[in-house]
């Protein structure tokens, strides 16, 4: 693959990350509007979060998508999956009751999960050995742009925002001049989801033209020639039967889970924490969140220039030191101090610029053979997002109604980040500059046969 086509395919596939993060933030940002419009309770909101792209929906989609990407090919996912995403987003846009909204969140979440393993796998398999880390970072830039842009759109279109007059005119023309205020205000969320629908359509058109992964074609041809079984249960049996593969899965799941339990809470609850425990207003909290995402995007972009030239363990450690420093600052100075909130915002943004997710995506694509590369990532993503869903519920009990348990929650975050740091440093692989074939032979031997 030429350098130009490699970059073009990376950008096309990276749009999945924009849609993933965008769906999470769009859902969270519009919850209050949907609550007022449909008269939802806190239980209803809990279910929407639980089955969304942030939690169970993505978890279920990942385990299905990883298997399908290994059995039917990476291109199979790109040909059909974003059609499912668009259907879910369209259902949310048109929702007039809770069941429609719930199903829309679930369908969108499942689609997000299906696309994640294939995306990171395809990027790695289509990259030059000297650019693999760079291309993963490009995908992370897209992931950072999602929340930043969706947050800005949410603030501009929200009641009282700069563009609310436009929202009101659209709402009145569709819902009628006599429609209740709540029915008009929810159009702010409908329009934000429409923006995701448009991006998904563009991404689907680009991705449907992609070529199939050469690594997958070679692996699939070998499986057909040898008559190997390709069922979902057999794929998991083969994965866990090999000691190297099983230990790799445990290692990556540990570093990603311990980090993601912190990151998922911050992704969904950060503005809420800033408002309740920090004592600032909603607009300021959202602007600080936007600035943080801008720092993350800039960090991802800058790291893309050095990740293939610097030992990965150095960057991995640096990212977690930023993360730990952020939580130490917020505990040491106090969450209700404005300078502490700004320091936390900047440090957590720097952490995101060189986050664990970059190395999880990179190593997860490098450390498994092509035969179950996407399936292994799908299984890990299922475990991580599923447990993150449960942790999100548990966090609310620790944190309390008004942030009275923030200090205890912060210490839990520090402990989780320390686990990710220690385990990650101990087991960090040396894969920089090596081909995927060389890494596979080095770890699994010359004859990679797991049946």
C-alpha positions in Angstrom: 0.0 0.0 0.0 1.4 3.4 -0.9 2.0 6.1 1.7 -0.8 8.2 0.3 -3.4 5.4 0.2 -2.2 4.2 3.6 -3.0 7.6 5.1 -6.3 7.9 3.3 -7.5 4.5 4.5 -6.4 5.4 8.1 -8.4 8.6 8.0 -11.4 6.9 6.6 -11.3 4.2 9.3 -10.5 6.7 12.0 -13.9 8.3 11.5 -15.3 5.4 13.5 -13.5 6.8 16.5 -15.2 10.2 16.0 -18.5 8.4 15.8 -17.8 6.3 18.9 -16.8 9.2 21.1 -19.4 11.5 19.5 -22.2 9.1 20.3 -21.2 8.9 23.9 -20.9 12.7 24.4 -24.1 13.4 22.4 -26.0 11.0 24.5 -24.7 12.4 27.8 -25.1 16.1 26.7 -28.8 15.6 25.7 -30.0 13.5 28.6 -31.6 16.5 30.5 -33.5 17.6 27.4 -34.8 14.1 26.7 -35.7 13.8 30.4 -37.8 16.9 30.4 -39.4 16.1 27.0 -40.4 12.5 27.8 -40.8 12.8 31.6 -38.0 10.3 32.3 -36.9 9.2 35.8 -33.4 8.7 37.0 -33.9 5.0 36.4 -34.7 5.7 32.8 -31.5 7.7 32.5 -29.5 5.0 34.1 -30.8 2.5 31.5 -29.9 4.8 28.7 -26.3 5.1 29.9 -26.1 1.4 30.7 -27.0 0.2 27.2 -25.3 3.0 25.3 -22.1 3.4 23.3 -20.3 4.0 26.6 -21.2 0.7 28.2 -23.1 -2.5 27.5 -24.2 -1.7 23.9 -20.6 -1.3 22.8 -19.5 -4.3 24.8 -22.0 -6.6 23.1 -21.1 -5.1 19.7 -17.4 -5.6 20.2 -17.5 -9.3 20.9 -19.7 -9.8 17.8 -17.7 -7.4 15.6 -14.4 -8.9 16.5 -15.5 -12.4 15.6 -17.1 -11.2 12.3 -14.0 -9.2 11.3 -11.9 -12.4 11.7 -14.4 -14.7 10.0 -15.8 -12.6 7.2 -13.1 -9.9 6.8 -12.4 -6.3 7.9 -14.2 -5.0 4.7 -17.4 -6.8 5.7 -17.6 -4.6 8.8 -17.0 -1.4 6.7 -19.6 -2.4 4.1 -22.5 -2.8 6.5 -21.8 -1.6 10.1 -22.3 2.1 9.6 -25.7 1.4 8.1 -26.6 0.0 11.5 -25.1 3.1 13.2 -27.2 5.4 11.0 -30.3 3.4 11.7 -29.7 3.8 15.5 -29.0 7.6 15.2 -32.0 8.1 13.0 -34.2 6.3 15.6 -32.9 8.6 18.3 -33.5 11.7 16.2 -37.1 10.6 15.6 -37.9 9.4 19.1 -41.2 10.4 20.6 -41.2 7.9 23.5 -38.8 6.1 25.8 -38.8 2.7 24.0 -37.7 4.4 20.8 -35.0 6.3 22.5 -33.8 3.2 24.4 -33.6 1.1 21.2 -31.9 3.9 19.4 -29.2 4.1 22.1 -28.8 0.3 22.1 -28.5 0.0 18.3 -26.0 2.9 18.1 -24.0 1.4 20.9 -23.8 -2.1 19.4 -22.7 -0.6 16.1 -19.9 1.4 17.8 -18.7 -1.8 19.5 -18.8 -3.8 16.2 -16.6 -1.2 14.5 -13.9 -0.7 17.2 -11.9 -4.0 16.9 -12.0 -4.0 13.1 -10.8 -0.3 13.0 -7.7 -0.7 15.1 -6.9 -4.1 13.4 -7.3 -2.7 9.9 -5.1 0.4 10.6 -2.3 -1.8 12.0 -2.5 -4.3 9.2 -2.4 -1.6 6.5 0.4 0.4 8.0 4.1 0.5 7.1 6.2 -0.8 10.0 7.7 2.6 10.5 4.2 4.3 10.6 2.0 2.0 12.6 2.1 4.0 15.8 1.6 7.2 13.9 -1.5 5.9 12.2 -3.0 4.7 15.6 -2.4 8.2 16.9 -4.2 9.7 13.9 -7.2 7.5 14.8 -7.0 8.9 18.4 -7.0 12.5 17.0 -10.3 11.6 15.4 -11.5 10.1 18.7 -10.6 13.4 20.5 -12.3 15.6 17.9 -15.6 13.8 18.5 -16.2 15.0 22.1 -14.8 18.4 21.4 -17.0 19.1 18.4 -20.1 17.5 19.9 -19.7 19.4 23.1 -19.4 22.7 21.2 -22.5 21.9 19.1 -24.4 20.9 22.3 -23.6 24.3 23.9 -24.4 26.3 20.8 -27.7 24.6 20.2 -28.8 24.2 23.8 -31.5 26.5 25.2 -29.8 29.9 25.8 -26.9 29.0 23.4 -25.7 31.0 20.5 -27.7 29.0 17.9 -30.8 28.3 19.9 -32.9 30.6 17.7 -32.2 28.2 14.8 -33.2 25.2 16.9 -36.4 26.9 17.9 -37.3 27.8 14.3 -36.7 24.2 13.2 -38.6 22.8 16.2 -41.6 25.0 15.6 -41.7 24.2 11.9 -41.8 20.5 12.6 -43.6 20.1 15.9 -46.0 23.0 15.4 -46.3 26.5 16.8 -48.3 25.2 19.8 -45.8 22.5 20.8 -44.7 22.5 24.5 -41.3 24.2 25.3 -39.8 20.8 26.2 -40.7 19.4 22.7 -38.9 22.3 21.1 -35.8 22.3 23.3 -35.1 18.6 22.6 -34.5 19.5 19.0 -31.1 20.7 20.1 -30.2 17.1 20.8 -31.9 15.9 17.6 -29.8 18.2 15.5 -26.6 17.1 17.3 -27.4 13.5 16.5 -28.2 14.5 12.9 -24.6 15.8 12.6 -23.4 12.3 13.6 -25.8 10.8 10.9 -24.1 13.0 8.3 -20.6 12.1 9.4 -21.6 8.4 9.5 -22.9 8.6 5.9 -19.7 10.2 4.7 -17.6 7.6 6.6 -19.7 4.7 5.2 -19.1 6.0 1.6 -15.4 6.2 2.2 -15.1 2.9 4.0 -17.1 0.9 1.5 -14.4 1.6 -1.1 -11.6 0.2 1.1 -9.6 -2.8 0.0 -9.6 -5.9 2.1 -6.7 -6.4 4.5 -3.9 -8.5 2.9 -3.1 -10.0 6.3 -6.7 -11.2 6.6 -6.9 -12.6 3.1 -3.7 -14.6 3.6 -4.9 -16.0 7.0 -8.4 -16.8 5.7 -7.0 -18.6 2.7 -4.8 -20.7 5.0 -7.8 -21.6 7.2 -9.9 -22.6 4.2 -7.0 -24.8 2.8 -6.6 -26.5 6.2 -10.3 -26.8 7.0 -10.0 -25.1 10.4 -13.2 -24.4 12.3 -14.2 -20.8 12.5 -17.1 -20.7 14.9 -17.2 -18.2 17.7 -16.8 -20.8 20.5 -13.9 -22.4 18.7 -12.2 -19.0 18.2 -12.3 -18.4 22.0 -11.2 -22.0 22.7 -8.2 -21.5 20.4 -7.4 -18.1 21.9 -7.3 -19.4 25.5 -5.6 -22.7 24.6 -2.4 -20.9 23.7 -0.5 -19.7 26.7 1.1 -16.8 25.0 -2.2 -15.5 23.6 -4.0 -16.0 26.9 -1.3 -14.1 28.9 -1.3 -11.4 26.3 -5.0 -11.0 26.6 -4.8 -10.8 30.4 -2.0 -8.2 30.3 -3.8 -5.9 27.8 -7.1 -6.3 29.5 -5.6 -5.4 32.8 -3.8 -2.2 31.7 -6.8 -1.0 29.6 -9.4 -1.9 32.2 -7.7 -0.2 35.1 -7.2 3.0 33.0 -10.6 2.9 31.4 -12.5 2.6 34.7 -11.1 6.1 35.4 -11.4 7.5 31.8 -15.0 6.3 31.4 -16.1 8.0 34.6 -14.4 11.2 33.5 -15.9 10.9 30.0 -19.4 10.8 31.3 -19.4 12.5 34.7 -16.6 15.2 34.5 -18.9 18.2 33.9 -21.2 16.9 36.7 -18.2 16.6 39.1 -17.0 20.1 38.2 -20.5 21.5 39.0 -21.3 19.5 42.1 -18.0 19.0 43.9 -16.2 21.9 42.2 -19.0 24.4 42.5 -18.8 26.0 39.1 -21.7 26.5 36.7 -22.6 24.3 33.7 -21.3 26.6 31.0 -17.9 26.9 32.6 -17.7 23.2 33.2 -18.5 22.5 29.6 -15.9 25.0 28.3 -13.2 23.5 30.5 -14.1 20.1 29.1 -13.8 21.4 25.6 -10.4 22.9 26.3 -9.3 19.6 27.8 -10.3 17.8 24.6 -8.5 20.4 22.5 -5.3 19.6 24.5 -5.9 15.9 24.0 -6.3 16.3 20.2 -3.1 18.5 20.1 -1.3 15.9 22.2 -2.3 13.0 20.0 -1.2 14.9 16.9 2.2 15.8 18.4 2.8 12.2 19.7 2.1 10.9 16.2 5.4 12.3 15.1 7.5 10.6 17.7 5.7 7.4 18.7 7.6 5.3 16.1 10.9 6.8 17.1 10.8 6.7 20.9 10.7 3.6 23.1 7.0 3.0 23.8 7.6 2.4 27.5 8.8 6.0 27.9 5.6 7.5 26.4 3.4 5.0 28.2 4.9 5.9 31.5 4.8 9.7 30.8 1.0 9.5 30.1 0.2 7.7 33.3 2.5 10.1 35.3 0.4 13.0 33.9 -2.8 11.1 34.9 -1.5 10.5 38.5 -0.4 14.1 38.8 -3.8 15.3 37.9 -5.5 13.3 40.7 -2.8 14.1 43.2 -3.3 17.8 42.5 -7.1 17.6 42.8 -6.9 15.8 46.1 -4.0 17.8 47.5 -5.3 21.3 46.7 -9.0 20.5 46.8 -11.7 20.1 44.1 -13.5 23.3 45.0 -10.4 25.4 44.2 -10.5 26.9 40.7 -6.7 26.6 40.2 -6.9 22.9 41.1 -9.7 22.4 38.6 -7.7 24.1 35.9 -4.5 22.2 36.7 -6.5 19.0 36.6 -8.1 19.9 33.3 -4.6 20.6 31.7 -2.9 17.5 33.2 -5.7 15.2 32.3 -5.7 16.6 28.8 -1.9 15.9 28.6 -2.6 12.4 29.8 -5.2 12.0 27.0 -2.6 13.1 24.5 -0.5 10.0 25.2 -3.1 7.8 26.9 -3.1 4.1 27.6 -5.7 3.7 24.9 -3.1 4.5 22.2 -0.9 1.7 23.4 -3.8 -0.7 24.0 -4.9 -0.2 20.4 -1.4 -0.5 19.1 -0.3 -3.5 21.1 -3.7 -5.2 20.8 -3.2 -5.2 17.0 0.4 -6.3 17.1 0.5 -9.0 19.7 -2.0 -11.5 18.2 -1.9 -13.5 15.0 -4.1 -12.3 12.1 -6.4 -15.3 12.6 -7.9 -13.9 15.8 -6.5 -10.4 16.0 -9.8 -8.6 15.8 -11.6 -11.3 17.9 -9.1 -10.9 20.8 -9.6 -7.1 20.7 -13.4 -7.6 20.6 -13.3 -9.9 23.7 -11.1 -7.4 25.6 -13.3 -4.5 24.6 -16.4 -6.5 25.8 -14.8 -7.1 29.2 -13.6 -3.5 29.6 -16.8 -1.7 28.5 -19.0 -4.2 30.4 -17.1 -3.7 33.7 -17.0 0.0 33.1 -20.8 0.0 32.9 -20.9 -1.7 36.3 -18.2 0.7 37.8 -20.2 3.7 36.5 -23.1 2.6 38.7 -20.8 1.9 41.6 -19.1 5.3 41.3 -22.3 7.2 41.8 -22.7 5.6 45.3 -19.1 6.4 46.3 -19.3 9.9 45.0 -22.6 10.8 46.6 -25.4 13.1 45.5 -23.4 16.3 45.9 -19.8 15.1 45.7 -19.4 14.4 49.4 -17.5 11.2 48.6 -15.2 12.8 46.0 -12.0 12.3 48.0 -12.6 8.6 48.4 -13.5 8.3 44.7 -10.2 10.1 43.8 -8.2 7.7 45.9 -9.8 4.8 44.0 -8.8 6.5 40.7 -5.2 6.9 41.9 -5.1 3.2 42.8 -6.5 2.1 39.4 -4.0 4.3 37.6 -1.1 2.9 39.6 -2.2 -0.6 38.6 -2.1 0.4 34.9 1.3 2.0 35.3 3.0 -0.9 37.2 1.5 -3.7 35.1 2.0 -1.8 31.9 5.7 -1.1 32.6 6.4 -4.7 33.7 4.9 -6.3 30.6 5.5 -3.6 27.9 6.5 -5.4 24.6 9.3 -4.2 22.3 7.5 -4.1 19.0 8.5 -0.8 17.6 9.6 -0.9 13.9 8.9 -4.6 13.5 6.5 -6.1 11.0 3.3 -7.8 12.2 4.6 -11.1 10.7 7.9 -10.8 12.6 6.1 -10.1 15.9 3.9 -13.1 15.4 6.8 -15.4 14.6 8.8 -14.0 17.6 5.9 -14.7 20.0 4.3 -17.8 18.6 7.0 -19.6 16.6 7.5 -20.1 12.9 4.5 -22.3 12.4 1.5 -20.5 13.8 -1.0 -23.3 14.2 -3.4 -23.1 17.1 -5.7 -26.1 16.3 
